[in-house]
Amino acid sequence: MTTSSGRKHAGPGPASDQPPVPEPTFAEHARTLVYLGRVGSLSTLSRKQPGFPFGSVMPYGLDDHGHPIFLISSMAMHTQNLQADARASLLVTQENTTGEPLGASRVTLVGNVVPVPNTELAAVRTLYLERQANSKYWVDFEDFSFYRMDVIDVYYVGGFGVMGWVSASDYARSQPDPLADSMAEIIQHMNTDHKDALVMLARTFAHIDSTEATMTAVDRLGFHVRLETAEGMRGARIAFLREVSDQGETRKVLVKWCNRGARQPNEF
């Protein structure tokens, strides 16, 4: 088990003897994952079968505190469940993952889902449609209403052996990582064009020899790789030389690294 601000290690296999590599807190990881997502699994308490959870596929928007916003119909079973008992959870999982699904990140938000007050409806409507543009076709139907989850607790899982609770206050105070909107492009570029460089970086900075390396996540402080080694699959985190704030700075750091022992990456 880990605290909300660190990891044991980044994947299956023995933990490294190296000192911990800096990375964002679990609260920041959770906010980033919820920001990147558009659809989650909403679990409400069943009216028909009291005490049992009822799961629903649920598109969502976000307010400035990372609280999910739902546009739901009074005819839907989950809406009827919420009207009887506001307690619910929303599971959001990392998208576009390959390989072992349990190695992917996910976050569960726990809270009370209640109607949005009339005084906030205009602002909430705008926030929701920014993320769920197709909803403009039914947002004004009489049976649809906006609800918001008031988050009371958060549980983050970052992969194998990486998990912990995040307080609602820490979650609300955090912000999505500055690379959130570009991380998918960075990861695809490195895994497509620069796998040899990732092997070199893992050997140099994580002190792990591997036959293949795959970048699985990237943030302002560094990135994670999944490594194929003679002993099996390993995971490692590599810190950037300095904190980055956008895709251009990330490229500069990677170029500086790769110039030390691998061919220089092209621009992302």
Secondary structure, 3 states (H helix, E strand, C coil): CCCCCCCCCCCCCCCCCCCCCCCCCHHHHHHHHHHHCCEEEEEEECCCCCCCEEEEEEECEECCCCCEEEEEECCCHHHHHHHHCCEEEEEEECCCCCCCHHHCCEEEEEEEEEECCHHHHHHHHHHHHHHCHHHHHCCCCCCEEEEEEEEEEEEEEEECCEEEEEEHHHHHHCCCCCCCCCHHHHHHHHHHHCHHHHHHHHHHHCCCCCCEEEEEEEECCEEEEEEEECCEEEEEEEECCCCCCCHHHHHHHHHHHHCCCCCCCCCC
